[in-house]
């Protein structure tokens, strides 16, 4: 089931936008965590680029609510991916 994002692109459309599982063929021999870290970094970069494009496309006057909603949802997606990446890069200390 696809969750709607902003102007209706849906979570599947967002996955296509950020590259989904594509581009992983050159990662053979790497640890799964390393692969996920690289994937998250690429997804964050693409989301930030899309957000910047959408912000540049905003008209100086009469901004529609759905334009702001899409940007806010991109910000939330970026924050979630950054939080996941932080968790992978800085794992909690092991109990002693």
C-alpha positions, 0 to 999 in steps of 0.5 A: 500500500502506498502512502500519499506524499504531498501532491500525491506522488505516494511513497512508491513515487518517493522511492523512485525519486530517491533511487530505491534499490537502484545503484547497489550493484557496485557494492558487492563485498561490502557489509550490509551496514556499509551498504545501508549507510551509503544508500542513506547518504545517497537518498538524503542527497537526492531528497535535499536536491529535490527540496531545493528544486521545489523551494526555487520553484515557489512563486514569490506570491500566492504559494499554494498549500500543497507546495508547502506540504510537499516541502515539509514532507521532504524535510520530514523524510530527510530528518528520518533518514538522517536519524537512521544514518546517525543510529548506524554511525553512532550505535549506542554503547554496549552494556558493560 
